[in-house]
């Protein structure tokens, strides 16, 4: 005796006179949560002749159930194949197993571009900040990168239906996140850029994937393969060849190994006179850049914890707002005397650049980056930071007329190889 069943109902219906029409259904003797593809009088969900069906039983390769006996139905619902089950061809009217549609080339390309977009905008923002330097101040630029970006991202997140932080735990998470990745990172970065070369500082700041890899392995159990270790090391080497001046590169190993009495390179000329000759650790730009790198690494790790209480995109917006307010107060207190006259000299291009580094270099970039960090492999994602100085060097070459030496081009090649090696090592795990 064949049975047909009501769609998503708890009852069975009597067979119709058209008993020769096969009924593909999920039925039980306890009449619980029956699901059907068809009834005896016709399909409730029309199966496609040459396409997948909408239903598939877990652990069973066929989405059909015979329904000829309670035994077969019970076996199918429990994930076991029914005895004597015959697989029918699509021409017989049975639904076939659903398979997920393969991504198109356009969708894959779009996903890839979205993934690397933060690092492109961060790199090009460094060039924009260089152009803004004569008419602004470092801490003001750091604050401006965060505050308008935070407002824009919170507004967009709210308009898209994402929930605001609720409860003291959510707001505390956003505040700590903002203090570490907003105030500390941008503040340390502003101080470091005034005291060291842009190239050496970039290598230090963009080496933070090393810290992320260690913390992700300790806290989240992400495994590092031999390829991952090699990729991290090659990444730092590539950045050094790309960003550090040649005289610094040649002087460093000789100084460390003590092979020759080498004179210190004139970093003050390289950095425009902003490198301090004092022996204090806090007067060295490298120390400030190292602190900035660790702040960014901690922020990348923290987003997993923050996402337990707040939507990651909404949290990113609020962390920029909460982190930017102390920086703006510090800018007014420390740079107020020179900031006003400088801002009066802003041109239309300067305003466009300020909006660029805030809306694209911060709001869009941090929103995409921290959303991915809340879900994906942190080591592989963080390794893409190695691309940031490459985009900066390329943009400087195209728009500022900055040259690229063969050594720098070699460093860019090594960096690309490192990213590919590290991501292949992570994907294999």
Protein Blocks (a to p, Z undefined) as FASTA:
>chain_A
ZZdddehiabdcdddfklmbccdddddfkopaiacfbdfkbcfbdcdfkbccfbdcehia
bfbdfklafklmmmmmnopacehiacddfknopacddddddddfklmmmmmmmmmmmmmm
mmmmmmmmmmmmmmmcfklmmmmmmmmmmmmmmmmmmmnopacdedjklmmmmmmmmmmm
mmmmmmmmmmmmmmmcfklmmmmmmmmmmmmmmmmmmmnopacdfklmmmmmmmmmmmmm
mmmcfklmmmmmmmmnomaccddddfklmnnopacfbfbfklpmklmmmmmmmmmmmmmm
mmmmmmmmpcfklmmmmmmmmmmmmmmmmmmmmmmmmmmmmmmmpcfklmmmmmmmmmmm
mmmmmmmmmmmmmmmcfklmmmmmmmmmmmmmmmmmmmnopacdfklmmmmmmmmmmmmm
mmmmmmmZZ
